[in-house]
Amino acid sequence: MNIRVRWLLVAFLALPVLSSGEILEQVVVKVNGDIITKTEFEQRQVSALRQRDKQAAGLSGDALREAIARLTPQLIVEAVDELLMLQRGRELGLKMSEEQYQSILEQIRKENRLESDEAFQAALKQEGLSPTELRKTLERQMIVSNVQRREVMQKIGISQQEARKYHTEHIDQFTKPGTVTLREIFVAVPTDAQGVNVAADEEAKKKVEDIRARVMNGEDFGTLAGELSEAPSRANGGLIGPLNRTELTPELQQMLGGLKPGDVSGLVRTPRGYALFKFESATEPQVMTAEEAHDEIGNRLWEQKRRVELEKYLARLRAQSTIEWKNEELRKAYESAVGSTVGAETSDDPVSPPPS
């Protein structure tokens, strides 16, 4: 453990120290008789700092203290909730068999390309874990996952009516924007220490005007772009796109508003010079039907319901539990974080699909 991080965590948790310098283990909270110790919670904090803040190793002083304080409220809630679900798992008779453990180990070794026992042991040492601690961690994760699956996820259902309602209310999220494909010819206006040279500006403008006249007299826009444009697109005959209409600048959208495929724009002054555009083609916005978006809608609704139902489930476990705090700062952090979850589990953010 980084010494600076450990020192700040000790200060944060107000850990008593014996006169010999030995650190006295401390219980920070007791949940239905089971305890979370200062050491266990400190390990969570350090792990979270390493995983969520890649720059933590370089932090010190107030910055490190703020990083710890920012993570602590959610971490103490997660620690208590995990213990509650482990207790529920014990009531359900859940445990990890040797076969399951070996299967998970094999998967871990395969995913991390740890082909030898020596490489595996070295990786454990690097993470600060013993084989016993690894097994304990994996079993906790498995039990918590199975409790959530049995008590929450298996009870979630999504009706066709809900899916269609979601599609209607979020139609913009299932609409593919219209696109435009253009060709461009660009001539830069040189600048110097005094800014834009008027004569150079006029010369560039005249050059583009002459190019436009040649296009209007029948010369091929793409050929002229390849010969005369100073934009990178010259290598492709000035072709740019397809571009989402929603990503175009207001000025470009306004210019294209009066054009149809095949038309050539007037001169356009950009911050770097003068440009000419040919409107090659366009596509209209495409709206996915509820049927076409079936899987995506299902994933989003399932994730929304999972969050809401999991929070309701955890709230019931908390309400039925006896939680005895031994650390006042962590009690305040816990109560603050639990209070902030009210109404926060209905986000529309899409993500993981339901389990198979």
N, C-alpha and C positions, 0 to 999 in steps of 0.2 A: 504493500500500500504506500502511496506517496505520503511522505512524512508530513508535508504541509497540510494535505487534505485530512489526514488522521487527526492532527492537532486541532484543526478547526471543528471537526466533528465532535471531538471530546469536549470542546468548549461549548458547542451548541447544545449538547445533551447534558451539560452540567454534571459530568461524571466525577464521583468522589475518588480521591487518590489516597492510598495508604502512605504512612510516613516512610516506608521502605521504598516507595516509588512504584510498588505493584498496583496495577489497576484493579479496582474492585468491580466485579461484574454487577450489573444493575438491570433490574426489570423495569421496562418503560411502560408496559401495559399488560394487564391480565384480562383475557377474554374467555369467559366461561371456565375459569380455572387454568387454562393454558396461557403460557406467558410468551411475550416477545421481549427478548433481551436487548440491551444497548448494543452488544456486539452484533447480533443479527440485523438490527436496523441499520447500524453503521455500514455493514456489508452491502445492504441495499442501496444506501446513499452513494457509496463509492462506485458500485456497479452502474448505477444510473448515471452518475457523472461521466463515467467512461463511455457508456453507450450513447447517451443523448447529447453530450457536449464534447466533441472531439478536441476542443481546445482547452479542456479542463486542466490538463497537465501543466499548461503554461500560466494558469491563473494563480493569483496570490492575493492576500489581504482582503480588501472589501469586495473585489470582484469574485473571488472564490467563495466568500461568505454569502454573497448574494445568490450565486449559482446554487449553493446548498439549500438556502432558504426557499428558493423558487421551486425546487424539486420536492422538498420535504412534505408539504401538505398532501399531495397526491400519493406519495410513497407510503405514508403512514396509513392512509385509507386503504391502499392496495394490500398492505401487510395485514391489517385487521380483517379485511374481506377474505383474503386468502385463507387465513386461519379459520374463519367461520365456515368456509366451504370445505376445508379439510376435515373439520369436525363433522360436518354433514356427510362427507364421504365415508368417514368411519362408521357413522350410523347406517349407511347404505351397504357397508361391508366391502367397500372398494379398496383394492390394494394392487400393487404391481407384482406380477409373477416373475419368476426368474426368466422364463421364456420371453416375456414382454421386454424385460430389461435388456437381455442380450440382443434382441431384435433392434431396439432403439440404439444400443451401443454400435451395432454393426452399421446402422444407417448414418450415425454421426461420423464414424470413421470413414465411411465411403464418401460422404459429402465433403469432408475436410481432407481427403486423400491421406489419411493416416494409416498407412499400410502395415506398419510394424508396431509391436507393443511399445518399443522404445519411443517411437514418434508420438504415440498416443499419450504415454506417461509424461513426455516432455510438454505436450500441449496442455495437459491438465495442470502441470506445475506452473506453466506460464499464466494460466488463469487463476492460480491460487487455490486449486481444488484438489482434494484427495478423492480416490475412487469411492470412498464411503459418502463423502459430501455430494459427489456427482449423482450417486444413486438416490440419495435422499432428495436432491433437487428435482431429478427426473420423476420420481414417484409423486412428489407434491404437484408438479405440473400436470401429470397424468390424472391424478385424482380430481384436481380443480377442473380440468377440461371435461372429465366425465360427469362431474356434478352439474356443470353448466349445460352439457348436452342433455342429460336426463331431466333436469328440473326446469330448464328454460327452453332450449332450442327445439326439442322434440314437440313442444306445445305451440310452436309458432306456425301459423297458417296464413296464406295469402289468397284471397278470393279474386275471381275475374273482375268483379265490380271494383275492388280496391285498385287493381292494376290499371283498369281503364280510367278511373278517377285520377290516379297519379299521372297517367299519360296526358290527360287533358290539362291538368294544373301545371305541368312542367313541359308543355309542348315545345318551348324554345330549346330545351335540352335534347330534344330528339329531332331537331331541325338542322340539316346540313346546309351551311350558308351557300348562297350562290357564288360563283367564281367568275373571274374575268381573266382572259389571256391577252397580253399586249405585246407589241414590239416597240422598242425605244431606240432613239438616236440621241446621244448626249454629247454636248461640246462644253468643256470646262472653261471657266473664266479665271485666268491666272490672277493671283493676288501677290502683293508685296508688303513691306513693312507699313506702308501707308494705307493698305486696304486694297479695294478693287480699283484697278486702273480703268478709267473711263474709256480710253481708246481700245483696250483689250476687250472690255465688255461689249462695245459696239461691233468689234470684229467677230466675236463669237456669235453674237446675235445675227449678224449678217450671214455668217456661214450656215446657221440653222435655217434661216429664211430661204437661202438658195437651195438647200437640201429639200426643203418642203416644196419649193416650186418644181424641182425635178420629179418629186414623187407625184405631184398633182398632174404633171405632164406625162405620166405613165411609167416612169422608172420604178423598179421593184424596191419596196421599202427595205426588205431584208438584205438585199444585195448592198444597198447604200449603207445600211447599218454596219455590215461587215467591213466595209471599206472606210467609213468616215466617223463612226461613233467612237467615243472615248470611254464608253462604259464597258465593264467586263462582259456584258451580254453580247457584245459585238461578235464574240466567238461563235454564237449561236444565231447569228442574223438578227440580233437585238431582241430575241424572244425572252419574255419574262412571264412566269405564271405556270399553271393557273394560280391566281391569287384570290383569297377569300375577300369578298366585298367588305366584310366587317373590319378587315385589317387595313384597308386603304385609308390614306389620309383624307380629311374632309375636302381638301382642295382637289385631290385626284378624283374623288367620288363626284364632286360637282362637275368637273370637266367631262367625265364619262357619261354624266346624266344626259347630255345632249347628243351623244354619239350612238351609232349602231355598228355592228360588226362590219368591218371594211373601211370605216371612216378614219380619217387622219385628223389629229388635233391641231390646234394652233400652237404657237410657241408657248412653252411653260418655263417660267423663271424659277429655278431651284436655288438653294443656298450656294451651290457650287458652280452653277452655269445655266445653260439653256437646254431644254429637252423637247423632243417631238415624239408623239405616241401614235401608234396605229392600233385601233381596236380590232383584235383578231377574232375573238369568240367569247361567248358567255354561257353560263349555265344558271338556271333558276334554283332557288332554294328547294331542297328536297326534305319532306317531312316523313319520318318513319311512322308507320302505323303502329297501333298498340300491339298487333300480332308480330310485326317485325322486331319490335323492341321488347318482346316478351321476356327474354332471359335477363336483359339489363334491368328492366323494371323490377323483375322478381328479386334480383340481387340487391338492388337499392332498398326495396321495401323490407326484405328480410333483414338487412343490416340495421335499418331504422328500428324495426320491432325488436331485434335482438338487444340493442342498446337499452331501449325502454324497458323491456321485460326483465333484463338482467338487473337493471338498477332497482326496479320494483322488488325483485327477488332478494337482492342484497339488503334493501331497506327493511324487508320483513325479518331477515336473519338478524340484522342489527337490533331491531326493536325487541326481538325475543331473547336477546343476549344480555349477559351481565358483563359490562366493560368497566374495569377498574384502572384508572390512570395513575401512574406513579411519576409521570413527568408532565408538569403543567404546560410547558411550551408545546409539547407534542399534542396534548389534549386540545389546545387552542387551534393548532394547525389542522388537526383532524376535524373538529367541528366546523371550521371555516370551509374546508374542502367538501365535506358532506353537504353542507348547506348550498354550496355553489353548483351541485349536481342537479338541483331541482329544476326541471324544465330543460336541462341541457342535453338530454338524450334523444331529442327529436330532430337532430340535424339531418339535412338531406344529402350529406356528403356520401358519394358512392364508394363502395369498396368491396371487401371480400365477399365472395359468393357463399351461399349456404353449403353446409357439409353434405357430401354425397351419402 
